[in-house]
Amino acid sequence: MLDILIKGGTVIDGTGGAPLEADVGVADGRIAIVVADVAQEAARTIDAQGLHLAPGFIDPHSHSDLTLLVDPRAQSKIRQGVTTEVIGNCGFSPAPLLGAAVDEVRARTDLLGLEMTWADFGGYVDRLRSPGAAVNVVPLVGHNTVRGAVLGYCDVQPDPAQMTAMQDLVGEAMAQGARGLSTGLFYPPGHYARTDEVVELARVAARYGGAYFSHIRSESDRGLAAVAEAIEIGQKAEIGVQIAHLKLAGYRNWSKIDGLVAMLDDTVRTGVRVGADQYPYHASSCWLAAMLPYWAQGGGAKAIAERLRDPGVRAQLRLDWKENRAEWENRRGVRAWSEVVISEFDARPEVLGRSIAEISEAEGKDPLDAAFDLIAASAGQVGAVW
């Protein structure tokens, strides 16, 4: 006897074949039979006439690391058909927690009203498992978190002992349930890492059968070189590569996309395991502070916010904006302040859904000052959509 029988739906099974009008039988939590007419009895029968059925979708690039602890039912994903999430992307994971990484993760858990009860990756995985989640979870260990734990969030290079400490943390995380290493080379402190550092850490993940997921160093003017670096890391570390949210941002770069796809195709033909994910919308989402020059992003979120309270730093930033506008656009690909919309700021709900242009006009401020004020007031935690 089946547990569930779904009758009369149009099945799209993910193999690339034509849709199939069929019944689907489920037993013991698994699909047991897919045929035109199931004759078996079932404890529950669902009429799917006029509806479509598909296997659960995999979201290969998610940042639900902490929100799954807030809402284990994950309804925002389940209701879209997502049943598996890959978390810990872009170099950011909730563990391991040592050194400066503790305060960075705590700033986020405090916003969500979460108690940070874990320290190592195994503790975090245990917290996920109790009470569990409605989705399957594939957790990654984040390079930015590991680097922050050992080196802090400033522009420094590891000595041999520090390099070993980072390798040990990655190995420990992999042994405790991580399925790969992620980097966010676009963001500090990952941006400060040289390629060789990432190769050595990726080799550790490879020894555990893991994969390498990367938010590459540039997604705009230097996007092709950044993809080449990800491929190089995969080749040297002998690890499969997943390039996050593949794109070329900034209107000056849109014509280069065919060359980017050709580079990936050529690499795959050489036998290197490389893939990519891509989101299906015309915007990106990030912390507002990501628009700043890298010299202004050092030290972590609280340090950034404190820096922006200094009138002298603001004067430097305004000069930098004037003299290096192309480089600011290279980071986020923005042509106008009307294209930057605030998406997350719990303390000021009135700014949500409004652009920097709208906020600056309403407050009688220069757009740069309006943006700086938001970052400073939120302790660096304000989010935006570009």
C-alpha positions in Angstrom: 0.0 0.0 0.0 1.3 3.5 -0.9 1.4 6.3 1.6 0.5 9.0 -1.0 -0.9 8.7 -4.5 -0.8 11.8 -6.7 -3.1 11.2 -9.7 -3.4 12.8 -13.1 -0.6 15.3 -13.0 1.8 16.4 -15.6 5.2 15.1 -14.6 8.4 16.9 -15.5 11.1 14.6 -14.1 14.3 16.7 -14.7 15.8 14.4 -17.3 15.1 16.8 -20.2 12.5 14.6 -21.7 8.9 15.6 -22.7 6.3 16.1 -19.9 4.5 12.9 -19.0 0.8 12.5 -17.9 1.2 10.1 -15.0 0.4 9.1 -11.5 3.1 9.2 -8.8 3.1 6.8 -5.9 5.1 7.5 -2.7 6.0 4.9 0.0 8.3 5.3 3.0 9.2 8.8 2.1 10.4 8.0 -1.4 8.9 8.0 -4.9 8.0 4.4 -5.6 6.3 4.4 -8.9 5.6 6.7 -11.8 3.3 5.3 -14.5 0.2 6.3 -16.5 -2.3 4.7 -14.1 -1.4 3.4 -10.6 -3.8 0.8 -9.4 -2.5 0.4 -5.9 -4.4 1.8 -2.9 -3.0 4.6 -0.9 -3.5 6.1 2.6 -3.9 9.5 0.9 -4.8 10.4 -2.6 -4.2 13.8 -4.2 -6.0 14.9 -7.4 -3.3 16.7 -9.5 -5.4 17.2 -12.7 -4.2 20.4 -14.4 -1.2 20.6 -12.2 2.5 19.9 -12.7 4.8 17.6 -10.6 8.6 17.8 -10.4 11.3 16.5 -8.2 12.3 18.9 -5.4 14.5 21.8 -6.6 18.0 22.3 -5.4 19.0 25.9 -4.5 22.8 25.8 -5.0 23.4 29.2 -3.6 21.6 30.1 -0.4 22.3 32.2 2.7 19.8 30.5 5.0 22.5 29.5 7.5 20.9 31.5 10.3 17.3 31.9 9.1 16.9 28.2 9.1 17.4 28.4 12.9 14.8 31.1 13.1 12.2 29.3 10.8 13.0 25.6 10.4 9.9 25.2 8.3 11.6 27.2 5.6 8.3 28.1 4.0 9.8 30.7 1.7 11.7 27.8 0.0 9.3 24.9 0.4 6.5 26.9 -1.3 8.8 27.4 -4.3 9.4 23.7 -4.5 13.0 23.9 -3.1 13.8 20.9 -1.0 17.6 21.2 -0.8 19.7 24.3 0.1 23.4 24.7 -0.2 24.3 27.2 2.5 27.5 28.9 3.7 28.2 30.6 0.4 30.3 33.6 -0.5 32.9 32.8 2.2 30.4 33.4 5.0 29.5 30.5 7.4 28.3 30.7 11.0 31.3 28.6 12.1 34.0 28.1 13.1 33.9 30.8 15.8 37.3 32.1 17.0 38.9 35.5 17.3 37.3 38.3 15.3 34.8 36.0 13.6 32.9 35.7 16.9 31.8 39.3 16.9 31.0 39.3 13.1 28.7 36.3 13.4 27.2 37.6 16.7 26.2 40.9 15.0 24.0 38.9 12.6 22.6 36.5 15.2 21.7 39.5 17.4 19.7 41.0 14.6 17.7 37.8 14.3 17.2 37.3 18.0 19.3 34.1 18.0 21.4 32.8 20.9 24.8 31.7 19.5 25.1 28.4 21.3 27.8 26.9 19.1 31.6 27.5 18.5 32.8 24.9 16.0 31.2 23.6 12.8 29.9 20.5 14.5 28.1 22.5 17.1 26.4 24.5 14.4 25.4 21.4 12.5 23.9 19.9 15.7 21.9 23.1 16.2 20.5 22.7 12.7 19.6 19.1 13.3 17.6 20.0 16.5 14.8 20.5 15.8 15.7 19.9 12.2 14.6 21.7 9.0 12.0 21.2 6.3 14.7 21.2 3.7 17.8 19.1 3.1 20.9 21.1 3.9 24.4 21.0 2.3 26.6 23.3 4.5 29.9 24.8 3.4 32.6 26.3 5.5 33.4 29.9 4.6 36.9 31.1 3.9 36.0 34.6 5.2 34.9 33.2 8.5 38.0 31.0 8.8 40.3 33.9 7.8 38.5 36.2 10.2 39.0 33.6 13.0 42.7 33.5 12.5 43.8 36.8 10.9 41.0 39.2 11.6 39.3 41.3 9.0 42.2 43.5 7.9 44.6 43.4 4.9 47.3 41.0 6.2 48.9 37.8 4.9 49.3 34.6 7.0 52.6 33.4 8.3 53.2 29.6 8.2 51.7 29.0 11.6 48.6 31.0 10.7 48.3 29.2 7.4 48.4 25.9 9.3 45.8 27.1 11.7 43.4 28.0 8.8 44.0 24.6 7.2 43.2 22.9 10.5 40.0 24.8 10.9 38.9 23.8 7.3 39.8 20.2 8.0 37.9 20.2 11.3 34.8 21.7 9.7 34.9 19.1 6.9 35.2 16.3 9.4 32.2 17.8 11.3 29.9 17.9 8.3 30.9 20.6 5.9 30.6 19.5 2.3 33.0 22.0 0.8 34.9 25.3 1.0 33.3 28.6 -0.1 35.1 31.8 -0.8 33.9 35.4 -1.2 37.0 36.9 -2.8 35.0 40.0 -3.7 34.6 40.8 0.0 37.0 41.6 2.8 38.7 39.7 4.3 38.6 37.1 1.5 39.6 39.8 -1.0 43.0 40.2 0.8 43.9 36.5 0.2 46.3 35.6 -2.5 45.4 32.7 -4.9 48.0 30.4 -3.3 46.3 30.7 0.1 42.9 29.6 -1.3 44.6 26.7 -3.2 46.0 25.4 0.1 42.7 25.5 1.9 40.8 24.0 -1.1 43.3 21.1 -1.0 42.1 20.4 2.5 38.5 20.3 1.4 39.4 18.1 -1.6 40.9 15.5 0.8 37.4 15.1 2.3 35.7 14.8 -1.1 34.4 18.3 -0.9 33.9 20.9 -3.6 35.0 24.6 -4.0 32.3 27.2 -4.3 33.4 30.8 -5.1 32.0 34.2 -5.3 34.8 35.2 -7.5 37.1 38.2 -7.1 35.4 40.4 -9.7 32.0 40.1 -11.4 32.4 43.1 -13.6 35.4 44.7 -15.4 37.8 41.9 -14.3 35.3 39.1 -14.4 37.1 37.0 -17.0 40.3 37.1 -15.0 38.4 36.2 -11.8 36.8 33.1 -13.5 40.3 32.1 -14.7 41.5 32.3 -11.1 38.7 30.0 -9.9 39.6 27.5 -12.6 43.2 27.7 -11.6 42.3 27.0 -7.9 40.3 24.0 -9.0 43.2 22.6 -11.2 45.9 23.1 -8.5 43.8 21.8 -5.6 42.3 19.0 -7.7 38.8 19.9 -6.6 35.5 20.5 -8.4 34.6 24.2 -8.9 31.2 25.9 -8.6 31.2 29.6 -9.6 28.5 31.5 -7.7 25.8 33.6 -9.5 27.6 33.7 -12.8 27.3 37.1 -14.4 29.2 40.1 -15.8 27.9 43.2 -13.9 28.0 46.7 -15.2 26.7 47.8 -18.5 30.2 48.1 -20.0 30.7 44.4 -19.6 27.5 42.9 -20.8 28.9 42.2 -24.3 31.6 39.9 -22.8 29.2 37.2 -21.6 29.7 35.0 -24.7 33.4 34.9 -24.1 32.8 34.0 -20.4 30.6 31.1 -21.4 33.1 29.9 -24.0 35.9 29.9 -21.3 33.8 27.6 -19.1 33.0 25.3 -22.0 36.6 25.1 -23.0 37.6 24.3 -19.5 35.0 21.5 -19.1 36.3 19.9 -22.3 39.8 19.6 -20.7 38.3 17.4 -18.0 38.3 20.0 -15.2 35.1 19.9 -13.1 33.7 23.4 -13.3 30.1 24.6 -13.1 28.1 27.7 -12.2 24.8 28.8 -10.8 22.9 31.9 -12.0 19.9 33.6 -10.5 16.9 34.4 -12.7 16.4 38.1 -12.0 18.0 41.4 -13.0 19.4 42.6 -9.7 21.9 41.7 -7.0 21.7 41.8 -3.2 24.4 42.6 -0.7 25.4 44.7 2.3 25.3 48.4 1.3 28.9 48.7 2.6 30.1 46.6 -0.3 30.0 49.7 -2.5 32.9 51.2 -0.5 36.6 51.0 -1.6 38.4 48.1 0.0 40.5 50.4 2.1 37.3 51.5 3.8 36.0 48.0 4.4 38.7 46.6 6.6 38.2 45.5 10.2 34.6 44.1 9.9 31.2 45.6 10.0 31.4 47.5 13.2 34.8 49.0 12.2 33.3 50.1 8.9 30.4 51.8 10.7 32.7 53.6 13.1 34.9 54.7 10.3 32.0 56.4 8.5 31.3 58.5 11.6 34.6 60.3 11.0 34.2 63.5 8.9 37.7 63.1 7.6 37.1 59.6 6.3 33.9 60.8 4.6 35.9 63.6 2.9 38.4 61.0 1.7 35.5 58.8 0.4 33.9 61.7 -1.5 37.3 62.4 -3.1 37.7 58.8 -4.0 34.2 58.7 -5.5 35.1 61.7 -7.7 38.5 60.4 -8.8 37.8 56.7 -9.0 34.2 56.5 -10.1 34.8 53.7 -12.5 36.3 51.5 -9.7 33.2 52.1 -7.5 31.1 51.0 -10.5 33.3 48.0 -11.0 32.3 46.7 -7.5 28.6 47.0 -7.9 27.9 48.1 -11.6 25.7 51.0 -10.5 24.9 53.9 -12.8 22.5 55.9 -10.6 21.5 56.1 -6.9 17.9 55.3 -8.0 19.2 51.8 -8.8 20.2 51.1 -5.1 17.2 50.1 -3.0 17.4 49.4 0.7 16.2 45.9 1.5 17.1 45.3 5.2 17.3 47.7 8.1 15.2 46.6 11.1 15.7 49.8 13.1 14.4 52.0 10.2 11.5 50.2 8.5 10.5 53.5 6.8 13.5 53.2 4.4 12.8 49.7 3.2 12.0 49.5 -0.5 13.2 53.0 -1.1 16.2 54.0 -3.2 19.2 56.0 -2.0 18.0 58.7 -4.4 14.6 58.8 -2.7 16.1 58.7 0.8 18.6 61.5 0.1 16.0 63.7 -1.5 13.6 63.2 1.5 16.3 63.9 4.0 17.9 66.8 2.1 21.3 65.1 1.9 23.9 64.3 -0.7 23.3 60.6 -1.8 26.8 59.6 -0.6 26.1 61.0 2.8 22.7 59.3 2.9 24.3 56.0 2.2 27.1 56.6 4.7 24.5 57.5 7.4 22.6 54.3 6.8 25.8 52.1 7.1 26.9 53.9 10.2 23.5 53.8 11.9 23.1 50.1 11.2 26.5 49.0 12.5 27.3 48.0 9.0 24.3 45.6 8.7 22.1 47.5 6.2 21.3 45.4 3.2 20.5 46.7 -0.4 19.4 45.5 -3.8 21.2 46.8 -6.8 
